[in-house]
Amino acid sequence: MLTYKEIEKIISDEFNDSLISSPVDLKKIAKHKRIKIKIEELEDSMSGFLVIKGKKRTIVANGNHHLNRRRFTIAHELGHFILHAKDAKESIFIDKKQVYNRNLKSAEGTNAQEIEANRFAACLLMPRTIIMNYIKNEGEFFYEFSDDESSIASLSKTFNVSKMAMTHRLSSLLISN
C-alpha cells in the first residue's frame, strides 16, 4: 500500500505547482487530466463514482452532499484514476459513504485501493507544503491543534475541507514527520 509520502510524490510528478494551490481547483485538475466532473443527485449512501469508457472519463459526485464532501469525493475519484486506472480502457469505481471513509472496506482498513484513494484526496486537497507554511505562520498551533477547535475550523475553511478531514490530515503529518 502506498504511503502518504509516496502519494505526495505521485501528485508532484503528475501536476505542476500552478495546479496545486489553496483551495485546490479540482475542475482545473480534472480538465488537465481530461476528466469531466458531474454533480448529480444520488442515493445518500453513494458519495460518487468514476467511470472510464474508452477515452471518456467522468467523475460523478453526489449533489445532495455538502460541498466539502463533494470536493473530497472528487479528489478521491481522481486518486482512483491516477493511482489505479490511468491506463484502463474500461473501469468503474463506486464509493459509498460510511462516516469519513469512502466505504465499509476502507473503514475496516482492508481495501488498499480505497485507503490509497483517501490518502490521495487528503494529499491533493491539503498539500503538505502549503499546510506546513500556514502552520509556520501560526507558530505553536501545530503542536496544539487537537485542543484548538477554532484553528482546525480556520484551516478547514482555508482548504475547503471538513474539520474531520483536516484533523486526519494534520494527524498524518504529525505521524510522518
C-alpha positions in Angstrom: 0.0 0.0 0.0 1.3 3.5 -0.9 2.3 5.8 1.9 1.4 9.5 2.2 4.9 10.4 1.1 4.7 8.2 -1.9 1.3 9.6 -2.9 2.7 13.2 -2.4 5.5 12.3 -4.8 3.0 11.0 -7.4 0.9 14.2 -7.1 4.1 16.3 -7.5 5.0 14.3 -10.6 1.5 14.4 -12.1 0.7 18.1 -11.6 2.8 21.2 -11.8 2.8 23.7 -9.0 0.4 26.0 -10.9 -2.4 23.4 -10.5 -1.8 23.0 -6.7 -3.0 26.0 -4.7 -5.2 26.6 -1.7 -8.0 25.8 -2.1 -7.2 23.3 -4.8 -9.2 23.9 -8.0 -10.5 20.4 -8.8 -12.1 21.5 -12.0 -8.8 22.7 -13.4 -7.1 19.5 -12.3 -9.8 17.3 -13.9 -9.7 19.3 -17.1 -5.9 18.8 -17.1 -6.5 15.1 -17.0 -9.4 15.2 -19.5 -11.9 14.1 -16.9 -15.5 15.5 -16.9 -17.0 16.3 -13.5 -20.7 16.0 -12.9 -22.7 16.8 -9.8 -25.9 14.7 -9.7 -28.5 13.7 -7.1 -27.5 10.2 -6.0 -28.8 8.0 -3.1 -27.4 9.3 0.2 -25.1 6.2 0.7 -23.3 6.9 -2.6 -20.7 9.6 -2.5 -19.7 9.4 -6.1 -18.0 7.3 -8.8 -15.5 7.3 -11.6 -16.4 5.8 -15.0 -13.8 5.2 -17.7 -15.1 4.1 -21.1 -12.5 4.4 -23.8 -11.3 8.0 -23.8 -14.3 9.2 -21.9 -13.7 9.8 -18.2 -16.3 11.0 -15.9 -16.4 11.6 -12.1 -19.9 12.0 -10.6 -20.3 13.4 -7.1 -23.5 13.4 -5.0 -25.1 16.8 -5.3 -27.0 16.2 -2.1 -23.8 16.1 -0.1 -22.1 19.2 1.4 -19.6 21.0 -0.9 -16.6 19.9 1.2 -17.7 16.3 1.0 -18.2 16.6 -2.8 -14.7 18.0 -3.1 -13.2 15.1 -1.1 -15.2 12.6 -3.3 -13.9 14.2 -6.5 -10.4 14.2 -5.2 -10.8 10.6 -4.1 -12.0 9.6 -7.6 -9.1 11.5 -9.1 -7.0 9.3 -6.9 -8.5 6.2 -8.3 -7.8 7.5 -11.8 -4.2 8.4 -11.1 -3.3 5.5 -8.9 -5.4 2.6 -10.2 -7.0 3.3 -13.6 -5.0 5.7 -15.6 -4.3 3.2 -18.4 -7.7 1.4 -18.2 -9.9 1.3 -21.2 -13.0 0.5 -19.2 -13.4 0.7 -15.4 -15.8 1.9 -12.8 -15.1 2.8 -9.1 -18.2 3.4 -7.0 -17.8 4.7 -3.4 -20.5 4.5 -0.8 -20.2 6.7 2.3 -19.5 5.5 5.8 -18.7 8.4 8.1 -15.3 9.8 7.0 -14.2 6.8 4.9 -15.5 6.2 1.4 -16.9 2.8 2.0 -17.1 0.0 4.6 -14.0 -1.8 3.3 -11.8 1.3 3.7 -13.4 1.9 7.1 -12.2 -1.6 8.0 -8.8 -0.8 6.7 -8.9 -3.9 4.4 -9.2 -2.3 0.9 -5.9 -0.9 -0.2 -7.2 0.9 -3.2 -9.9 2.8 -1.2 -7.3 3.7 1.5 -4.9 4.9 -1.2 -7.6 7.0 -2.9 -8.5 8.6 0.5 -4.8 9.4 1.1 -4.6 10.8 -2.4 -7.6 13.1 -1.8 -6.1 14.3 1.5 -2.7 15.0 0.0 -4.2 16.7 -3.0 -6.7 18.9 -1.1 -4.4 19.6 1.8 -0.9 19.7 0.3 1.9 19.2 2.9 4.0 22.2 1.9 1.0 24.6 1.9 -0.2 23.4 5.3 3.3 23.5 6.7 3.8 27.1 5.5 0.4 28.0 7.0 1.4 26.3 10.3 4.8 28.0 10.5 3.0 31.4 10.2 0.7 30.3 13.1 3.5 29.4 15.4 2.7 26.9 18.1 -0.6 26.0 16.6 0.8 22.8 15.0 1.7 21.2 18.4 -1.6 22.1 20.0 -4.1 21.6 17.1 -6.1 18.9 18.8 -7.0 21.3 21.6 -7.9 24.3 19.4 -11.2 23.8 17.6 -11.0 27.3 16.1 -7.6 26.6 14.4 -9.0 23.4 12.9 -12.1 25.3 11.7 -9.9 28.0 10.2 -7.7 25.6 8.3 -10.7 23.6 7.2 -12.3 26.8 5.8 -9.0 27.8 4.1 -8.7 24.5 2.3 -12.5 23.9 1.8 -12.5 20.6 3.6 -14.3 19.2 6.6 -12.9 19.6 10.1 -12.7 15.8 10.3 -10.7 15.6 7.0 -8.3 18.4 8.3 -7.9 16.7 11.6 -7.0 13.4 9.9 -4.5 15.2 7.6 -2.8 17.0 10.4 -2.5 13.7 12.3 -0.9 12.1 9.3 1.5 15.0 9.0 2.5 14.7 12.7 3.0 10.9 12.4 5.1 11.1 9.2 7.3 13.9 10.5 
